[in-house]
Amino acid sequence: MSLISIVGAGPGAPDLITLRGEKILKNAEVLFWTDSLISPKIAAIAPKSCELIRTSSLTLEEILPLMINRANQGKRVVRLHDGDPCLYGAITEQICGLADAGIEVEVVPGVSAYQATSAALKTELTIPNLVQTIILSRTGGRTGVPENENLEKLASIGASLCLYLSARHVQEVQTTLLKHYPADTPVAIGYRVSWPDEWLTVVPLKKMASTSLKHELIRTTLYLVSPALQPNKNRSKLYTPSHDHLFRSKK
Ligand SMILES: C[S@@+](CC[C@H](N)C(=O)[O-])C[C@H]1O[C@@H](n2cnc3c(N)ncnc32)[C@H](O)[C@@H]1O
């Protein structure tokens, strides 16, 4: 049975792909890559002889037959998606179409934009006694989200909220978030995080929209809305001397 490798490319920097992903890429004979979101430097990890197919202007109906054709020729086919393929990667429709054609897939995870952004900020998104939940979501827009996941409902939890694909609707997003988060809640705005032209800042929630509009952010922007971004010295129980666990007795 033929096998296609779906590989997470990471957020942009070529050295943020996993070792497994890089190894598979180095052996690719055909590479399908989302050229609108992935650095050409990552596609260039594939051998010079590799057939490169850009997918940003293609439909699923155009991509699938090409993938199936190359896989059936016995070629090592790699499908590269930005960040982690499990987030807004539209891989399910590809996996189903390939399965119908008798082609199996393997999926290699990647570093997602929210992880790259929190790393760039040198922050943890789960601070003891402050916030212990991370929500990865997006606002509706043209694609829509199920009603029971609407942004206001998610905001009411007060968790660390990572918003993808939402920059075009930032004014509406800010208005909704202000119904639940205090106006001075820090919001990180990350544009092309880990790319050479990365732009990253932290502003109070009340300035989320004006800052985004001023910098004309529309694409490749991630928002991290979180009480964890404000200075705090909360300690974990894990490393507290009076707390014992399987690997350490009380000190
Ligand atoms: C189609 S989604 C894919 C997300 C990707 N699978 C991931 O795990 O990061 C594209 C959106 O992810 C976010 N994104 C991806 N890479 C980014 C980066 N380097 N910096 C900021 N946001 C990014 C933006 O919200 C962008 O509009």
The ligand as a Tripos MOL2 file, in Angstrom:
@<TRIPOS>MOLECULE
LIG
   27    29     1     0     0
SMALL
NO_CHARGES

@<TRIPOS>ATOM
      1 C1         -4.4200   27.9540    8.2230 C.3       1 LIG1
      2 S1         -3.9180   28.3990    9.8470 S.3       1 LIG1
      3 C2         -2.7390   27.1390   10.1440 C.3       1 LIG1
      4 C3         -2.2410   27.0510   11.5580 C.3       1 LIG1
      5 C4         -1.0800   26.1000   11.7060 C.3       1 LIG1
      6 N1         -1.4630   24.7490   11.3640 N.3       1 LIG1
      7 C5         -0.4530   26.1270   13.0970 C.2       1 LIG1
      8 O1         -0.4850   25.0990   13.7930 O.co2     1 LIG1
      9 O2          0.0950   27.1710   13.4790 O.co2     1 LIG1
     10 C6         -2.9670   29.8330    9.5440 C.3       1 LIG1
     11 C7         -3.0460   30.8010   10.7050 C.3       1 LIG1
     12 O3         -2.1470   30.3710   11.7310 O.3       1 LIG1
     13 C8         -1.5600   31.4840   12.3600 C.3       1 LIG1
     14 N2         -0.1150   31.4420   12.0760 N.ar      1 LIG1
     15 C9          0.5470   30.4800   11.4110 C.ar      1 LIG1
     16 N3          1.8740   30.7220   11.4140 N.ar      1 LIG1
     17 C10         2.0460   31.8700   12.0930 C.ar      1 LIG1
     18 C11         3.1840   32.6340   12.4480 C.ar      1 LIG1
     19 N4          4.4090   32.2650   12.1050 N.pl3     1 LIG1
     20 N5          3.0000   33.7700   13.1610 N.ar      1 LIG1
     21 C12         1.7530   34.1560   13.5400 C.ar      1 LIG1
     22 N6          0.6410   33.4680   13.2240 N.ar      1 LIG1
     23 C13         0.7720   32.3340   12.5280 C.ar      1 LIG1
     24 C14        -2.2360   32.7160   11.7840 C.3       1 LIG1
     25 O4         -3.3790   32.9860   12.5690 O.3       1 LIG1
     26 C15        -2.6140   32.2200   10.4090 C.3       1 LIG1
     27 O5         -3.6580   32.9950    9.8620 O.3       1 LIG1
@<TRIPOS>BOND
     1     1     2 1
     2     2     3 1
     3     2    10 1
     4     3     4 1
     5     4     5 1
     6     5     6 1
     7     5     7 1
     8     7     8 2
     9     7     9 1
    10    10    11 1
    11    11    12 1
    12    11    26 1
    13    12    13 1
    14    13    14 1
    15    13    24 1
    16    14    15 ar
    17    14    23 ar
    18    15    16 ar
    19    16    17 ar
    20    17    18 ar
    21    17    23 ar
    22    18    19 1
    23    18    20 ar
    24    20    21 ar
    25    21    22 ar
    26    22    23 ar
    27    24    25 1
    28    24    26 1
    29    26    27 1
@<TRIPOS>SUBSTRUCTURE
     1 LIG1         1 GROUP 0 **** ****
